[in-house]
Amino acid sequence: MPQYVIEREIPGAGAMSAEQLRDASRHSNAVLAGMDPAIEWVQSYVAGDRIYCVYNAPSEDLIREHADRSGFPANRITPVSAVISPLQKLQRRAVVAVMPGAFPRSEAAGTATPRPR
C-alpha cells in the first residue's frame, strides 16, 4: 500500500492544547470512518504552524477527499519513497538471529527499506 506524508499548514498548530489536538483527531477519525476503508491514518507530527500526517492509501485522490471532507488543508502530499530508521539494523539483526537467511546480506546490515508502489 502506498504511503504519503501530508503537510497541513495550520497557523498556531504548535500551540494547540492536548484537548484541541484530541478533538481534531476525533474529527479526522469520524470522517475516515465514512470513507473507503483502504485509507489509514498512521500518525502525525505537530511542528510550528504545520502538522505532518502519515497516511497509507491506494491513491492521492483518497487523501484529497479526506482533506475536503474534514476541512483540514492538504497543502502538500508527497509519496513516501523509502523509510529509514536507526532501529532497522537492530530489528533485522533480531530476525536474522532467529531466521538465518531471512534477508539478503545487504538488508541484514540495515540499509533503507524501499516502499512498495
Beta strands, then each sheet from edge to edge (+ up, - down):
strand 1: 3-9
strand 2: 40-47
strand 3: 50-56
strand 4: 76-79
strand 5: 82-83
strand 6: 113-114
sheet 1: 2+ 3- 1+ 4-
sheet 2: 5+ 6-
end
